[in-house]
Amino acid sequence: MTEKCAPFRGALFDMDGLLLDSERACVVAFNETVQGFGLPPMPDVPLACIGLRSDGVRTKVSAALAERVEYDAFYAAWGQRISTAFAQGIPVKADVFALLGALKAQGTPCAVATSTRTASAEVQLQKAGLRGYFKAVIGGEQVANGKPAPDIYLMAAKALGLSAADCVAFEDSDPGTLAAIASGAALVQVPDVKPPSAALLANGHLVAASVLTGARHVGLIAK
């Protein structure tokens, strides 16, 4: 076992768009569903849903549909397209295995904090070969308030026996980044399909090209 880097004792990870390259397919599926229902293009809507729990997605999409299509019917069709896209598995993002392997080698415990429901997250992580790296998987339905509230990061840190301030959180989305900041965790944002907003960047947090470079920059693992 290699020597653990101070001062952090744990690592917390979002899943979609951070560990798994899933958000791209969800955006494509959304736009195809819009076209399938004969609706005008609304490319900003799926981007606005990134990082949100199902209740937040319902609010955003329902407002955009404006009663032209019933939400449940739209959501079911969108979900079917996503399932088809993911049937062969979801690709793992760059450097994820390298970072998780390094953290395992140095004995740093890890947890997932995802807006996706726990059961679905467990299946996706298992299929991707990632589940064994995590002590806990906290899904969006386990907390009272979804991202950007800090609840899920506080619970994920607690599952490791730590406070959020003891951990580095890795995120891609703006809502998730705000949640991590509010929890008190150190933060590495690795943007995916949606760049960080100017307002978010004003927080001055670290934005990295990959989880591995971000982890090295904050001292979670040795350079």
N, C-alpha and C positions, 0 to 999 in steps of 0.2 A: 504494500500500500504506500503510495506516495504521500508526501507531506501536504497537509491541507493548507490552502492559502487563507490568510486572515484578511479582513475581519469577518467575512461572511460564513455562515454555518449551514446555509441551505439555499436551494434554488427552486423557483416557482415558474412554471411555464404555461402560457396560453397554448392552445392546440391548433385550431384552424388558422392557416396562414402563417403559423410560426413553426410548429413541428411538422405539420402536414400541408402539402400544397393543394388545399381544398377550395380555397376561396375563389380562385380563377374559374373553376368548373361551376361553382354556385352562381357566379355572375353571368356566365354564358347561359346557364340553364334558365335564369330569371328572364334574360332578354329574349330567349326563344319562347318562353311561356307567354310573355307579353305579346309577341308576334302571333302565337297560336290562338290567342283570344281576340285577335284583331284590334288590339289597343295601340295607341300611339307610343312611340319609343319613350322610355323613361330610364335612361342609363344611369342617372344619379341615384336612383332608389336602391338598387342592390348594394352600391357602395356605402350608402347611409346605414345599411343594415349590418355591415361588417362589425363584429365584436359584440353585437347585442344578443340578449337572450330572446326566446321565442315571443315573449310578450312585447318586447320592444320592436321586434320584426313585424308583428301584427299591427302595431300602431303605425309604423312607417308605411307599410304596404297598403293597409286599409285606406289611409289618407290619400295615397297616390291613385288607388283604384277608383276612389270617389263614387262608390256604389255602381260603377259600370259593370263590374264582375263581383260576384260574391267571394269574399276573402277565402273561405274554406275550400272552395272549388279551385281557386287560383293556387292556393298553397299546396293542395294535393297534387296538382299537375306539375308544379315547380318541383316538389319533392320527388315525383316519379322520374323526372329528367335528371335530377341529382343522383338518385339511386342508380340509374342506368350508367351515368358517367363514372360512378364509383365502383361499378360491378367488378372491375378487374383490380381493384385496390387503389389507394390514394398514395401518390408519390410522397416520399419524405423529403423535407427541405434540405438544402445544402448545409453541410457541416453538423447536422443534428446528431448523427451517430458519433461523430468525433468528440463533440462536447459531452454528450451523455456518458460516453466511455471514459473520458478524462475525469468527470465528476465521480463516477463509480469507483475508479481506481484510487482516488484520493479520499473516498469515504464521505462525500458530501451528499446528504439525502435530497431527493427531488420530489416535487408534487406537481400535478397538473391542475390548473384553475381555468376551466373552460365554460363558456356560455352554453355549449352543447349539453344535452341531457347526459347524465352519468352513464347509463346503460349503453347508449350509442357511442360515447367516447371510449368506453372500455373495449368495445368491439373494434373500433377503428384503430386504436393503439395496438391491440393484440395483432390484428392483421398486418399492421405496418412493422411489427417486430420491436415495438417501443415499450410495451407495457411493463416489461421486467425492470426497466430503469427507474420506475416511479414507486415510491412508498404509498402514495395516495393519489386518487383521481377525484377531484371535486367538480361536479357538474353544476350547471346553472340552476337546476331545480332545488339544489340543497340549501340555497341561501334566500333570505327574504328579499333582498334587493340585488338586481343584476348590475353588471358593469354599465355605467362608470362608477357606481358605488363600490366601496372597497371590500364589501362583505366576503367575496369569494377568495380574495387574497389573504384576508385575515384567517379564514377557515383553513385554507391550504397550509399556511404557515403553522397553525395550531396542530394540524394533522401530523406535522413533522416534529412536534414538541417544541416549536420555536415561536418567536414573535416575528411579525413581518419585517421589522427593522433588522433582524438577523439575516435576512435573505436578499438575494437578487431576483427580481422578477423580469421575465422576458416576454415582450408583447409585440404585436404588429399594429394593432388598430388604435385609433384615438380613444374610444370608450375604454378599452382595456388598459391603455397607458394611464388614463386619468384614474382608473381604479387602483392601479399599482401605486401611483404617486400618493393617492389618498390613504393607502394602507400603511405608508411609511417605509415600504421596501425600497432598496436601491433599484434602479431601473435601466434596462437596455431595451430600446425599441428597435425592431428590425422590420421596417415597413414592407408590406407585400403589394397588393394591387392598388392600394390607395395611399398616396403620400401623406405624411403628417400635415395637419393644418398649421398655418402661421401662428394661430393662437396657442396651439399645443406646443410648438417649438419654443415659444416664449418661456416655457418652464425651465429650459436649459438642461434637459436630461440628455443622456447619451443616445445618439442614433447611430446604429452600426449597420454594416453591409451584411453581416451574418451573425448567428448566435455565437459562433466560436470567436470571432474577432471582438465582439462585444464583451464576452466573458473574460478574455485576456485583458481588455482595456480597463475593466473595473477591478481586476485582481482576483476574480473568482477562481481562475486556474492560472498556472504558471505560463509565462510567455515562452 
